[in-house]
Amino acid sequence: MITLEKYKEYLLNYFRYEIDNTIEKRKEREIFLKKQFSDKELTKIISDTYSFAKDILKSETVRYGYYAEELDNDNSFGIHLFITGGGDADNIFCDSKNRLISEYIMSKIFGEMFQIEVRCEEIERECEDDVISFDYHYYLYIQGFPKNREEIKQELNEISTGNKALFGTGSYENVKSGNTVSITGDGGNAWKYFGPAYTKLAPKYYLWEYYDKNPDNLSEEELIDWYIREYYNLILKDTNPHELLMTLNIRFGDKIILLCHESPGLELNKKHFCHRRLLADWIELETGIIIPEVSIDESGNIKNEPVYDLKPKIIKLIK
């Protein structure tokens, strides 16, 4: 799979002439790419491309070697980072669902023979007073599909469901290696973690503050139930789990370990309760993907940790 990091590396390292193959020129392209596209926009291009690739393989015409889709307009554009002599690092096409489709990523999915373009059909139309007019019909046209389409379809299905995205959850103290991603508000800096972070999954500050100070003197069980309900309504309720897993996969790669600071344990109390397990159990309920709690040492040795089960509490909220 093409991750965000891999896609950006391709765009930044693309050049046509050796004059652009310098550290200084690459830095210039990096600055310009940041001005043109945010990580969110590039992530959308990657996600849309994989979604489109999966959908077109359902078309009956693909087995005859082509795919065509009528468009309202030609809204394609190039990602141009001002390299010498012109030329686009990638061409982006827009389908009828307004998905942004990368020619580069499509070629990585389907191989070197793959071709994508927008074709225009000019249709003559006779108007009043013998005046001739023309209508223009645009088509997104694709050809050059490889023979191993079933293998590609299976791989795209795995990507879209997020089966490869998450390896587990863990605490900063217990996970010392692996593809780690923090999901706390400060990115884990307070626990001396300075790796990748996805703070969109962090609880809002008011939630953490109320949970920490407990101003209404709720019992421990009531406080945890309040936290679960608030986090679910704020973050999980309107989130598509498959889209979330795919976004994580694009941003951070495969086998991610989501990190927070509470220690694991079987007892559901303030010492062990953590939103990472709330997230993990919600994903399991929605997708069937089981996400264990793990410890991993510096050498990569993995140990599964016992944890409480929040699924019964989540089911009540989903209903």
ZILIN-V246612 format. One record per residue. N is the residue number from 1. RES is the residue in three letters. SS is DSSP state (H for helix, E for strand, L for the rest). PHI is phi in degrees with one decimal (NA if undefined). NEAR is the number of other ideal C-beta (glycine too) atoms within 10 Angstrom. Layout:
n=N res=RES ss=SS phi=PHI near=NEAR
n=N res=RES ss=SS phi=PHI near=NEAR
This chain:
n=1 res=MET ss=L phi=NA near=19
n=2 res=ILE ss=L phi=-83.8 near=19
n=3 res=THR ss=L phi=-84.1 near=16
n=4 res=LEU ss=H phi=-57.4 near=20
n=5 res=GLU ss=H phi=-62.8 near=14
n=6 res=LYS ss=H phi=-65.7 near=15
n=7 res=TYR ss=H phi=-66.6 near=21
n=8 res=LYS ss=H phi=-65.0 near=16
n=9 res=GLU ss=H phi=-61.9 near=12
n=10 res=TYR ss=H phi=-60.7 near=16
n=11 res=LEU ss=H phi=-60.7 near=21
n=12 res=LEU ss=H phi=-74.5 near=18
n=13 res=ASN ss=H phi=-93.3 near=12
n=14 res=TYR ss=L phi=-74.1 near=18
n=15 res=PHE ss=L phi=-156.3 near=19
n=16 res=ARG ss=L phi=-108.4 near=13
n=17 res=TYR ss=L phi=-126.5 near=10
n=18 res=GLU ss=H phi=-59.5 near=8
n=19 res=ILE ss=H phi=-61.6 near=11
n=20 res=ASP ss=H phi=-92.7 near=20
n=21 res=ASN ss=L phi=-92.1 near=12
n=22 res=THR ss=L phi=-132.4 near=11
n=23 res=ILE ss=H phi=-61.8 near=7
n=24 res=GLU ss=H phi=-64.4 near=8
n=25 res=LYS ss=H phi=-66.5 near=17
n=26 res=ARG ss=H phi=-65.5 near=16
n=27 res=LYS ss=H phi=-63.4 near=11
n=28 res=GLU ss=H phi=-62.6 near=16
n=29 res=ARG ss=H phi=-65.3 near=20
n=30 res=GLU ss=H phi=-63.3 near=13
n=31 res=ILE ss=H phi=-62.9 near=11
n=32 res=PHE ss=H phi=-69.2 near=14
n=33 res=LEU ss=H phi=-62.2 near=17
n=34 res=LYS ss=H phi=-62.8 near=11
n=35 res=LYS ss=H phi=-71.7 near=7
n=36 res=GLN ss=H phi=-80.5 near=13
n=37 res=PHE ss=L phi=-137.3 near=16
n=38 res=SER ss=L phi=-80.5 near=11
n=39 res=ASP ss=H phi=-60.0 near=13
n=40 res=LYS ss=H phi=-62.7 near=10
n=41 res=GLU ss=H phi=-68.9 near=10
n=42 res=LEU ss=H phi=-67.8 near=21
n=43 res=THR ss=H phi=-62.1 near=18
n=44 res=LYS ss=H phi=-62.8 near=16
n=45 res=ILE ss=H phi=-59.5 near=23
n=46 res=ILE ss=H phi=-64.5 near=23
n=47 res=SER ss=H phi=-62.0 near=20
n=48 res=ASP ss=H phi=-61.4 near=21
n=49 res=THR ss=H phi=-64.1 near=24
n=50 res=TYR ss=H phi=-66.0 near=25
n=51 res=SER ss=H phi=-63.0 near=19
n=52 res=PHE ss=H phi=-64.0 near=23
n=53 res=ALA ss=H phi=-60.0 near=23
n=54 res=LYS ss=H phi=-64.1 near=17
n=55 res=ASP ss=H phi=-68.4 near=16
n=56 res=ILE ss=H phi=-69.5 near=20
n=57 res=LEU ss=L phi=-70.3 near=19
n=58 res=LYS ss=L phi=-81.6 near=8
n=59 res=SER ss=L phi=-71.3 near=14
n=60 res=GLU ss=H phi=-66.5 near=7
n=61 res=THR ss=H phi=-72.2 near=12
n=62 res=VAL ss=H phi=-61.9 near=16
n=63 res=ARG ss=H phi=-68.3 near=10
n=64 res=TYR ss=H phi=-95.9 near=10
n=65 res=GLY ss=L phi=98.0 near=10
n=66 res=TYR ss=E phi=-149.6 near=14
n=67 res=TYR ss=E phi=-144.3 near=19
n=68 res=ALA ss=E phi=-136.7 near=13
n=69 res=GLU ss=E phi=-140.7 near=17
n=70 res=GLU ss=E phi=-74.0 near=10
n=71 res=LEU ss=E phi=-121.7 near=18
n=72 res=ASP ss=L phi=-74.8 near=10
n=73 res=ASN ss=L phi=-149.6 near=9
n=74 res=ASP ss=L phi=-93.0 near=16
n=75 res=ASN ss=L phi=-105.2 near=14
n=76 res=SER ss=L phi=-70.0 near=18
n=77 res=PHE ss=E phi=-153.2 near=13
n=78 res=GLY ss=E phi=-110.2 near=13
n=79 res=ILE ss=E phi=-92.9 near=19
n=80 res=HIS ss=L phi=-112.7 near=14
n=81 res=LEU ss=L phi=-107.8 near=23
n=82 res=PHE ss=L phi=54.7 near=11
n=83 res=ILE ss=L phi=-84.7 near=19
n=84 res=THR ss=L phi=-61.3 near=12
n=85 res=GLY ss=L phi=83.2 near=9
n=86 res=GLY ss=L phi=78.7 near=9
n=87 res=GLY ss=L phi=100.7 near=15
n=88 res=ASP ss=L phi=-100.0 near=16
n=89 res=ALA ss=L phi=-67.6 near=19
n=90 res=ASP ss=E phi=-154.6 near=19
n=91 res=ASN ss=E phi=-109.5 near=18
n=92 res=ILE ss=E phi=-112.7 near=19
n=93 res=PHE ss=E phi=-107.8 near=24
n=94 res=CYS ss=E phi=-117.2 near=19
n=95 res=ASP ss=L phi=-90.3 near=17
n=96 res=SER ss=L phi=-68.7 near=10
n=97 res=LYS ss=L phi=-98.2 near=10
n=98 res=ASN ss=L phi=64.6 near=9
n=99 res=ARG ss=L phi=-81.1 near=17
n=100 res=LEU ss=E phi=-95.5 near=20
n=101 res=ILE ss=E phi=-116.8 near=23
n=102 res=SER ss=E phi=-85.9 near=27
n=103 res=GLU ss=H phi=-63.2 near=20
n=104 res=TYR ss=H phi=-62.7 near=20
n=105 res=ILE ss=H phi=-67.4 near=23
n=106 res=MET ss=H phi=-61.5 near=21
n=107 res=SER ss=H phi=-68.0 near=16
n=108 res=LYS ss=H phi=-72.2 near=18
n=109 res=ILE ss=H phi=-76.9 near=22
n=110 res=PHE ss=H phi=-104.8 near=21
n=111 res=GLY ss=L phi=103.2 near=14
n=112 res=GLU ss=L phi=-68.2 near=9
n=113 res=MET ss=L phi=-80.3 near=10
n=114 res=PHE ss=L phi=-65.9 near=16
n=115 res=GLN ss=E phi=-137.3 near=15
n=116 res=ILE ss=E phi=-135.3 near=19
n=117 res=GLU ss=E phi=-159.6 near=14
n=118 res=VAL ss=E phi=-102.2 near=16
n=119 res=ARG ss=E phi=-107.4 near=12
n=120 res=CYS ss=E phi=-119.3 near=10
n=121 res=GLU ss=E phi=-106.6 near=10
n=122 res=GLU ss=E phi=-95.0 near=8
n=123 res=ILE ss=E phi=-116.4 near=9
n=124 res=GLU ss=E phi=-75.5 near=8
n=125 res=ARG ss=E phi=-134.6 near=9
n=126 res=GLU ss=E phi=-88.9 near=9
n=127 res=CYS ss=L phi=-107.9 near=8
n=128 res=GLU ss=H phi=-64.9 near=6
n=129 res=ASP ss=H phi=59.7 near=5
n=130 res=ASP ss=H phi=58.2 near=6
n=131 res=VAL ss=L phi=-82.9 near=8
n=132 res=ILE ss=E phi=-96.5 near=8
n=133 res=SER ss=E phi=-124.3 near=10
n=134 res=PHE ss=E phi=-131.5 near=8
n=135 res=ASP ss=E phi=-104.2 near=9
n=136 res=TYR ss=E phi=-117.3 near=10
n=137 res=HIS ss=E phi=-110.3 near=12
n=138 res=TYR ss=E phi=-102.8 near=17
n=139 res=TYR ss=E phi=-133.5 near=16
n=140 res=LEU ss=E phi=-87.6 near=22
n=141 res=TYR ss=E phi=-118.0 near=14
n=142 res=ILE ss=E phi=-131.6 near=25
n=143 res=GLN ss=E phi=-146.9 near=15
n=144 res=GLY ss=L phi=89.4 near=14
n=145 res=PHE ss=L phi=-72.9 near=22
n=146 res=PRO ss=L phi=-77.0 near=13
n=147 res=LYS ss=L phi=-76.0 near=7
n=148 res=ASN ss=L phi=-85.8 near=12
n=149 res=ARG ss=H phi=-65.1 near=13
n=150 res=GLU ss=H phi=-66.0 near=9
n=151 res=GLU ss=H phi=-64.4 near=10
n=152 res=ILE ss=H phi=-64.2 near=17
n=153 res=LYS ss=H phi=-59.6 near=15
n=154 res=GLN ss=H phi=-64.0 near=11
n=155 res=GLU ss=H phi=-64.8 near=17
n=156 res=LEU ss=H phi=-66.1 near=18
n=157 res=ASN ss=H phi=-63.8 near=12
n=158 res=GLU ss=H phi=-64.6 near=14
n=159 res=ILE ss=H phi=-65.2 near=25
n=160 res=SER ss=H phi=-68.2 near=19
n=161 res=THR ss=H phi=-85.0 near=16
n=162 res=GLY ss=L phi=81.5 near=20
n=163 res=ASN ss=L phi=-59.9 near=16
n=164 res=LYS ss=L phi=-97.4 near=17
n=165 res=ALA ss=L phi=-69.7 near=26
n=166 res=LEU ss=E phi=-106.9 near=26
n=167 res=PHE ss=E phi=-98.5 near=19
n=168 res=GLY ss=E phi=175.1 near=22
n=169 res=THR ss=E phi=-122.7 near=27
n=170 res=GLY ss=E phi=-168.6 near=25
n=171 res=SER ss=E phi=-97.4 near=20
n=172 res=TYR ss=L phi=-58.7 near=20
n=173 res=GLU ss=L phi=-70.0 near=14
n=174 res=ASN ss=L phi=-93.7 near=17
n=175 res=VAL ss=E phi=-109.6 near=21
n=176 res=LYS ss=L phi=-109.5 near=15
n=177 res=SER ss=L phi=-156.1 near=13
n=178 res=GLY ss=L phi=106.4 near=17
n=179 res=ASN ss=E phi=-84.7 near=14
n=180 res=THR ss=E phi=-89.8 near=21
n=181 res=VAL ss=E phi=-140.3 near=21
n=182 res=SER ss=E phi=-76.4 near=25
n=183 res=ILE ss=L phi=-126.0 near=22
n=184 res=THR ss=L phi=-101.4 near=25
n=185 res=GLY ss=L phi=-58.0 near=16
n=186 res=ASP ss=L phi=-96.2 near=12
n=187 res=GLY ss=L phi=73.2 near=19
n=188 res=GLY ss=L phi=89.5 near=22
n=189 res=ASN ss=H phi=-61.2 near=12
n=190 res=ALA ss=H phi=-64.2 near=11
n=191 res=TRP ss=H phi=-107.0 near=16
n=192 res=LYS ss=L phi=62.4 near=7
n=193 res=TYR ss=L phi=-105.6 near=19
n=194 res=PHE ss=L phi=-129.4 near=10
n=195 res=GLY ss=L phi=-89.9 near=13
n=196 res=PRO ss=L phi=-59.4 near=17
n=197 res=ALA ss=E phi=-143.3 near=21
n=198 res=TYR ss=L phi=-132.3 near=18
n=199 res=THR ss=H phi=-74.9 near=12
n=200 res=LYS ss=H phi=-63.0 near=11
n=201 res=LEU ss=H phi=-94.5 near=21
n=202 res=ALA ss=L phi=-76.7 near=20
n=203 res=PRO ss=L phi=-67.1 near=21
n=204 res=LYS ss=L phi=-64.1 near=13
n=205 res=TYR ss=H phi=-59.8 near=9
n=206 res=TYR ss=H phi=-62.1 near=10
n=207 res=LEU ss=H phi=-65.9 near=18
n=208 res=TRP ss=H phi=-63.2 near=15
n=209 res=GLU ss=H phi=-64.8 near=11
n=210 res=TYR ss=H phi=-64.4 near=17
n=211 res=TYR ss=H phi=-63.5 near=19
n=212 res=ASP ss=H phi=-73.4 near=10
n=213 res=LYS ss=H phi=-93.8 near=8
n=214 res=ASN ss=L phi=47.1 near=14
n=215 res=PRO ss=L phi=-65.1 near=8
n=216 res=ASP ss=L phi=-96.6 near=9
n=217 res=ASN ss=L phi=52.6 near=7
n=218 res=LEU ss=L phi=-71.6 near=15
n=219 res=SER ss=L phi=-68.3 near=9
n=220 res=GLU ss=H phi=-58.4 near=13
n=221 res=GLU ss=H phi=-65.1 near=10
n=222 res=GLU ss=H phi=-64.1 near=12
n=223 res=LEU ss=H phi=-66.1 near=19
n=224 res=ILE ss=H phi=-66.2 near=20
n=225 res=ASP ss=H phi=-61.7 near=15
n=226 res=TRP ss=H phi=-61.8 near=16
n=227 res=TYR ss=H phi=-60.8 near=21
n=228 res=ILE ss=H phi=-59.9 near=21
n=229 res=ARG ss=H phi=-64.1 near=14
n=230 res=GLU ss=H phi=-64.9 near=16
n=231 res=TYR ss=H phi=-65.0 near=22
n=232 res=TYR ss=H phi=-61.1 near=20
n=233 res=ASN ss=H phi=-67.5 near=11
n=234 res=LEU ss=H phi=-76.7 near=14
n=235 res=ILE ss=H phi=-119.6 near=20
n=236 res=LEU ss=H phi=-86.4 near=21
n=237 res=LYS ss=L phi=-54.5 near=11
n=238 res=ASP ss=L phi=-103.4 near=7
n=239 res=THR ss=L phi=-101.6 near=18
n=240 res=ASN ss=L phi=-82.5 near=10
n=241 res=PRO ss=H phi=-61.9 near=18
n=242 res=HIS ss=H phi=-68.3 near=18
n=243 res=GLU ss=H phi=-65.9 near=13
n=244 res=LEU ss=H phi=-61.8 near=23
n=245 res=LEU ss=H phi=-63.0 near=23
n=246 res=MET ss=H phi=-67.5 near=22
n=247 res=THR ss=H phi=-62.1 near=22
n=248 res=LEU ss=H phi=-61.0 near=21
n=249 res=ASN ss=H phi=-62.5 near=26
n=250 res=ILE ss=H phi=-67.1 near=25
n=251 res=ARG ss=H phi=-73.1 near=20
n=252 res=PHE ss=H phi=-127.1 near=22
n=253 res=GLY ss=L phi=92.3 near=18
n=254 res=ASP ss=L phi=-91.5 near=15
n=255 res=LYS ss=L phi=54.3 near=13
n=256 res=ILE ss=E phi=-78.1 near=24
n=257 res=ILE ss=E phi=-111.6 near=22
n=258 res=LEU ss=E phi=-82.1 near=26
n=259 res=LEU ss=E phi=-113.8 near=27
n=260 res=CYS ss=E phi=-146.1 near=21
n=261 res=HIS ss=L phi=-100.8 near=15
n=262 res=GLU ss=L phi=-64.7 near=17
n=263 res=SER ss=L phi=-77.0 near=12
n=264 res=PRO ss=L phi=-74.2 near=21
n=265 res=GLY ss=L phi=176.3 near=16
n=266 res=LEU ss=L phi=-80.3 near=10
n=267 res=GLU ss=L phi=-80.5 near=11
n=268 res=LEU ss=L phi=-88.7 near=17
n=269 res=ASN ss=L phi=-142.1 near=13
n=270 res=LYS ss=L phi=-64.7 near=15
n=271 res=LYS ss=L phi=-68.4 near=11
n=272 res=HIS ss=L phi=-108.8 near=16
n=273 res=PHE ss=L phi=-66.4 near=21
n=274 res=CYS ss=L phi=-151.3 near=29
n=275 res=HIS ss=H phi=-67.4 near=27
n=276 res=ARG ss=H phi=-64.3 near=25
n=277 res=ARG ss=H phi=-77.7 near=22
n=278 res=LEU ss=H phi=-61.6 near=23
n=279 res=LEU ss=H phi=-62.8 near=25
n=280 res=ALA ss=H phi=-62.7 near=23
n=281 res=ASP ss=H phi=-69.1 near=23
n=282 res=TRP ss=H phi=-64.4 near=27
n=283 res=ILE ss=H phi=-61.9 near=22
n=284 res=GLU ss=H phi=-61.4 near=17
n=285 res=LEU ss=H phi=-63.1 near=15
n=286 res=GLU ss=H phi=-83.0 near=17
n=287 res=THR ss=H phi=-123.8 near=16
n=288 res=GLY ss=L phi=85.8 near=9
n=289 res=ILE ss=L phi=-82.9 near=18
n=290 res=ILE ss=L phi=-87.1 near=11
n=291 res=ILE ss=L phi=-118.9 near=22
n=292 res=PRO ss=E phi=-78.8 near=16
n=293 res=GLU ss=E phi=-90.1 near=23
n=294 res=VAL ss=E phi=-130.7 near=19
n=295 res=SER ss=E phi=-119.2 near=17
n=296 res=ILE ss=E phi=-137.8 near=19
n=297 res=ASP ss=L phi=-86.8 near=12
n=298 res=GLU ss=L phi=-61.5 near=7
n=299 res=SER ss=L phi=-88.3 near=7
n=300 res=GLY ss=L phi=90.1 near=9
n=301 res=ASN ss=L phi=-72.5 near=10
n=302 res=ILE ss=E phi=-109.9 near=16
n=303 res=LYS ss=E phi=-134.9 near=11
n=304 res=ASN ss=E phi=-78.8 near=11
n=305 res=GLU ss=L phi=-103.4 near=17
n=306 res=PRO ss=L phi=-70.9 near=10
n=307 res=VAL ss=L phi=-140.1 near=21
n=308 res=TYR ss=L phi=-68.6 near=19
n=309 res=ASP ss=L phi=-110.7 near=12
n=310 res=LEU ss=L phi=-96.7 near=22
n=311 res=LYS ss=H phi=-59.2 near=15
n=312 res=PRO ss=H phi=-58.5 near=8
n=313 res=LYS ss=H phi=-71.4 near=17
n=314 res=ILE ss=H phi=-68.7 near=20
n=315 res=ILE ss=H phi=-56.6 near=12
n=316 res=LYS ss=H phi=-61.8 near=12
n=317 res=LEU ss=H phi=-76.5 near=15
n=318 res=ILE ss=H phi=-64.4 near=12
n=319 res=LYS ss=L phi=-71.0 near=5
